[in-house]
Amino acid sequence: MPENIYNLEIFKWIEHEVIENIILNCEERKYFKWEMIITEWELSNGEWYIIKSWKVSVSIKWNKIAELSAWDIFWEIALLNEEERTATIKALSDIEVIILSYDNIIDMINNDENKINKTIMNRIEENLNRI
């Protein structure tokens, strides 16, 4: 597991073993250069993304406001609410992302196979509120 994963703000104060178990239960997905990952005004799909490699562009109303790169996260708030997306995310090259979904977390809590519990979820929620 890359050391960068432990340094993400959302995982602060969570044991490395627990983080590893979360990531092992996440889907990995590839997007091609110029592919839209998220489109502004779409409803939340309950997923948040960790960029493993390369960069994405963040735009609001077609105006580029930021670029995110390896080990940045986006749409983490989707784990907590079902609001419309507020920006468009587009791959600037072929990229890989790790996807954590609300359904993944509920499955992990219900199965308790990965030492995920409500305390950990509360910690992730607290960390999200600090971001």
NORPE-V582371 format. One record per pair of residues at least 24 apart in sequence whose C-alpha atoms are under 10 Angstrom apart, sorted by the first residue. I is the first residue (numbers start at 1). J is the second residue. D is the distance in Angstrom with one decimal. If there is no record, write none. Layout:
# NORPE-V582371
i=I j=J d=D
i=I j=J d=D
This chain:
# NORPE-V582371
i=2 j=52 d=9.6
i=2 j=71 d=9.6
i=4 j=52 d=9.7
i=4 j=70 d=9.0
i=4 j=71 d=6.5
i=4 j=72 d=9.6
i=5 j=50 d=8.7
i=5 j=52 d=9.3
i=5 j=71 d=6.8
i=5 j=72 d=9.4
i=6 j=71 d=9.9
i=7 j=71 d=8.9
i=8 j=50 d=9.3
i=8 j=71 d=7.4
i=8 j=72 d=7.7
i=8 j=73 d=8.1
i=8 j=127 d=9.9
i=9 j=72 d=9.6
i=9 j=73 d=9.2
i=9 j=124 d=9.2
i=9 j=127 d=6.6
i=9 j=128 d=8.0
i=9 j=130 d=8.5
i=9 j=131 d=7.3
i=10 j=73 d=8.8
i=10 j=76 d=8.5
i=10 j=123 d=8.5
i=10 j=124 d=5.8
i=10 j=125 d=8.2
i=10 j=126 d=8.5
i=10 j=127 d=5.1
i=10 j=128 d=5.9
i=10 j=129 d=9.3
i=10 j=130 d=8.7
i=10 j=131 d=7.9
i=11 j=120 d=9.4
i=11 j=123 d=8.2
i=11 j=124 d=6.6
i=11 j=127 d=7.4
i=11 j=128 d=9.3
i=12 j=123 d=8.4
i=12 j=124 d=8.2
i=12 j=126 d=10.0
i=12 j=127 d=7.2
i=13 j=120 d=9.4
i=13 j=123 d=7.9
i=13 j=124 d=9.2
i=13 j=127 d=9.1
i=14 j=119 d=10.0
i=14 j=120 d=7.2
i=14 j=123 d=7.7
i=14 j=124 d=8.4
i=15 j=120 d=9.5
i=17 j=114 d=8.9
i=17 j=115 d=8.9
i=18 j=114 d=6.9
i=18 j=115 d=6.5
i=18 j=116 d=6.9
i=18 j=117 d=10.0
i=18 j=120 d=8.7
i=19 j=114 d=9.4
i=19 j=115 d=9.9
i=19 j=116 d=9.2
i=19 j=120 d=9.9
i=20 j=114 d=9.1
i=21 j=108 d=9.3
i=21 j=113 d=8.8
i=21 j=114 d=5.6
i=21 j=115 d=7.9
i=21 j=116 d=8.3
i=22 j=100 d=8.2
i=22 j=104 d=8.6
i=22 j=105 d=8.1
i=22 j=108 d=8.1
i=22 j=114 d=7.2
i=22 j=115 d=9.1
i=22 j=116 d=7.8
i=23 j=98 d=7.6
i=23 j=99 d=8.5
i=23 j=100 d=7.7
i=24 j=98 d=9.7
i=24 j=114 d=9.4
i=25 j=98 d=9.9
i=25 j=99 d=9.4
i=25 j=100 d=8.2
i=25 j=101 d=9.9
i=25 j=104 d=7.1
i=25 j=105 d=8.9
i=25 j=107 d=9.6
i=25 j=108 d=8.2
i=25 j=114 d=8.8
i=26 j=97 d=10.0
i=26 j=98 d=6.4
i=26 j=99 d=5.7
i=26 j=100 d=5.4
i=26 j=101 d=7.7
i=26 j=104 d=7.1
i=26 j=105 d=9.3
i=27 j=97 d=8.4
i=27 j=98 d=5.9
i=27 j=99 d=5.3
i=27 j=100 d=7.0
i=27 j=101 d=8.7
i=27 j=104 d=9.1
i=28 j=52 d=9.2
i=28 j=96 d=7.0
i=28 j=97 d=5.7
i=28 j=98 d=4.6
i=28 j=99 d=6.0
i=28 j=100 d=9.0
i=29 j=95 d=8.4
i=29 j=96 d=5.8
i=29 j=97 d=5.5
i=29 j=98 d=6.5
i=29 j=99 d=7.3
i=30 j=91 d=9.7
i=30 j=94 d=7.2
i=30 j=95 d=5.7
i=30 j=96 d=4.5
i=30 j=97 d=6.4
i=30 j=98 d=9.0
i=31 j=90 d=9.0
i=31 j=91 d=6.7
i=31 j=92 d=9.5
i=31 j=93 d=8.2
i=31 j=94 d=5.7
i=31 j=95 d=5.4
i=31 j=96 d=6.5
i=31 j=97 d=8.1
i=32 j=90 d=9.3
i=32 j=91 d=6.6
i=32 j=92 d=8.2
i=32 j=93 d=6.3
i=32 j=94 d=4.2
i=32 j=95 d=6.4
i=32 j=96 d=8.9
i=33 j=90 d=8.0
i=33 j=91 d=5.2
i=33 j=92 d=5.3
i=33 j=93 d=3.9
i=33 j=94 d=4.6
i=33 j=95 d=7.4
i=34 j=89 d=9.6
i=34 j=90 d=5.8
i=34 j=91 d=5.0
i=34 j=92 d=5.7
i=34 j=93 d=6.8
i=34 j=94 d=8.2
i=35 j=89 d=8.7
i=35 j=90 d=5.6
i=35 j=91 d=5.5
i=35 j=92 d=8.1
i=35 j=93 d=8.7
i=35 j=94 d=8.6
i=35 j=95 d=9.7
i=36 j=88 d=7.3
i=36 j=89 d=6.0
i=36 j=90 d=4.4
i=36 j=91 d=6.5
i=36 j=92 d=9.6
i=37 j=88 d=7.6
i=37 j=89 d=5.4
i=37 j=90 d=5.6
i=37 j=91 d=7.0
i=38 j=74 d=10.0
i=38 j=75 d=9.0
i=38 j=85 d=7.6
i=38 j=86 d=9.4
i=38 j=87 d=7.5
i=38 j=88 d=5.3
i=38 j=89 d=5.0
i=38 j=90 d=7.2
i=38 j=91 d=9.8
i=39 j=84 d=9.5
i=39 j=85 d=6.9
i=39 j=86 d=8.3
i=39 j=87 d=6.5
i=39 j=88 d=4.3
i=39 j=89 d=6.5
i=39 j=90 d=8.4
i=40 j=84 d=7.5
i=40 j=85 d=5.0
i=40 j=86 d=5.2
i=40 j=87 d=4.4
i=40 j=88 d=4.7
i=40 j=89 d=8.1
i=41 j=83 d=8.8
i=41 j=84 d=5.0
i=41 j=85 d=4.8
i=41 j=86 d=6.0
i=41 j=87 d=7.4
i=41 j=88 d=8.4
i=42 j=83 d=8.6
i=42 j=84 d=5.4
i=42 j=85 d=5.4
i=42 j=86 d=8.3
i=42 j=87 d=9.2
i=42 j=88 d=9.2
i=43 j=78 d=9.5
i=43 j=82 d=6.6
i=43 j=83 d=6.1
i=43 j=84 d=4.3
i=43 j=85 d=6.1
i=43 j=86 d=9.6
i=44 j=75 d=8.7
i=44 j=77 d=9.2
i=44 j=78 d=5.9
i=44 j=79 d=8.9
i=44 j=80 d=9.9
i=44 j=81 d=7.7
i=44 j=82 d=5.0
i=44 j=83 d=5.8
i=44 j=84 d=5.7
i=44 j=85 d=6.2
i=44 j=86 d=9.8
i=45 j=75 d=9.7
i=45 j=78 d=7.0
i=45 j=79 d=8.9
i=45 j=81 d=9.7
i=45 j=82 d=7.5
i=45 j=83 d=9.4
i=45 j=84 d=9.4
i=45 j=85 d=9.3
i=45 j=101 d=8.2
i=45 j=102 d=8.8
i=46 j=75 d=8.7
i=46 j=76 d=8.7
i=46 j=77 d=8.5
i=46 j=78 d=4.8
i=46 j=79 d=5.3
i=46 j=80 d=7.9
i=46 j=81 d=7.7
i=46 j=82 d=7.0
i=46 j=83 d=9.7
i=46 j=99 d=9.9
i=46 j=100 d=8.4
i=46 j=101 d=5.5
i=46 j=102 d=5.3
i=46 j=103 d=7.7
i=46 j=104 d=9.7
i=47 j=74 d=9.3
i=47 j=75 d=7.0
i=47 j=76 d=7.2
i=47 j=77 d=8.7
i=47 j=78 d=5.8
i=47 j=79 d=6.3
i=47 j=80 d=9.8
i=47 j=98 d=9.9
i=47 j=99 d=6.3
i=47 j=100 d=5.6
i=47 j=101 d=4.2
i=47 j=102 d=6.4
i=47 j=103 d=8.7
i=47 j=104 d=9.2
i=48 j=73 d=7.3
i=48 j=74 d=6.0
i=48 j=75 d=4.8
i=48 j=76 d=4.6
i=48 j=77 d=7.5
i=48 j=78 d=6.2
i=48 j=79 d=6.9
i=48 j=97 d=9.6
i=48 j=98 d=8.3
i=48 j=99 d=5.7
i=48 j=100 d=5.5
i=48 j=101 d=6.3
i=48 j=102 d=8.6
i=49 j=73 d=5.5
i=49 j=74 d=5.4
i=49 j=75 d=6.6
i=49 j=76 d=7.0
i=49 j=78 d=9.8
i=49 j=96 d=9.7
i=49 j=97 d=6.1
i=49 j=98 d=5.7
i=49 j=99 d=4.7
i=49 j=100 d=6.5
i=49 j=101 d=8.7
i=50 j=74 d=6.8
i=50 j=75 d=9.3
i=50 j=76 d=9.0
i=50 j=96 d=8.7
i=50 j=97 d=5.4
i=50 j=98 d=5.0
i=50 j=99 d=6.5
i=50 j=100 d=8.2
i=51 j=95 d=7.5
i=51 j=96 d=6.3
i=51 j=97 d=4.5
i=51 j=98 d=6.5
i=51 j=99 d=8.9
i=52 j=95 d=7.4
i=52 j=96 d=5.4
i=52 j=97 d=5.2
i=52 j=98 d=6.8
i=53 j=93 d=9.3
i=53 j=94 d=8.5
i=53 j=95 d=5.5
i=53 j=96 d=5.6
i=53 j=97 d=7.3
i=54 j=91 d=8.4
i=54 j=92 d=7.6
i=54 j=93 d=6.6
i=54 j=94 d=7.3
i=54 j=95 d=5.6
i=54 j=96 d=7.7
i=54 j=97 d=9.5
i=55 j=90 d=8.8
i=55 j=91 d=6.4
i=55 j=92 d=5.6
i=55 j=93 d=6.6
i=55 j=94 d=8.5
i=55 j=95 d=7.0
i=55 j=96 d=9.4
i=56 j=88 d=9.9
i=56 j=89 d=6.4
i=56 j=90 d=5.4
i=56 j=91 d=4.4
i=56 j=92 d=5.1
i=56 j=93 d=7.6
i=56 j=94 d=9.5
i=56 j=95 d=8.2
i=57 j=87 d=9.9
i=57 j=88 d=7.9
i=57 j=89 d=5.6
i=57 j=90 d=5.2
i=57 j=91 d=6.4
i=57 j=92 d=6.4
i=57 j=93 d=9.9
i=58 j=86 d=10.0
i=58 j=87 d=6.5
i=58 j=88 d=5.7
i=58 j=89 d=4.8
i=58 j=90 d=6.8
i=58 j=91 d=9.3
i=59 j=86 d=9.0
i=59 j=87 d=5.5
i=59 j=88 d=5.1
i=59 j=89 d=6.6
i=59 j=90 d=8.3
i=60 j=85 d=10.0
i=60 j=86 d=7.0
i=60 j=87 d=4.8
i=60 j=88 d=6.3
i=60 j=89 d=9.1
i=61 j=86 d=9.1
i=61 j=87 d=7.5
i=61 j=88 d=8.2
i=62 j=87 d=8.7
i=62 j=88 d=7.9
i=63 j=87 d=9.6
i=63 j=88 d=9.5
i=64 j=88 d=9.0
i=64 j=89 d=9.6
i=67 j=91 d=9.8
i=67 j=92 d=8.9
i=68 j=92 d=9.8
i=69 j=95 d=9.6
i=70 j=95 d=9.2
i=70 j=96 d=9.1
i=70 j=97 d=8.9
i=71 j=97 d=9.1
i=71 j=98 d=9.7
i=72 j=97 d=9.9
i=73 j=97 d=9.3
i=73 j=98 d=9.4
i=73 j=99 d=9.8
i=76 j=100 d=8.7
i=76 j=101 d=9.3
i=76 j=124 d=9.8
i=76 j=125 d=9.6
i=76 j=128 d=7.2
i=76 j=131 d=9.5
i=77 j=125 d=9.0
i=77 j=128 d=7.0
i=77 j=129 d=8.7
i=77 j=131 d=9.7
i=78 j=102 d=7.9
i=79 j=103 d=9.1
i=79 j=105 d=8.9
i=79 j=124 d=9.7
i=79 j=125 d=8.7
i=79 j=128 d=9.4
i=80 j=125 d=7.7
i=80 j=128 d=9.0
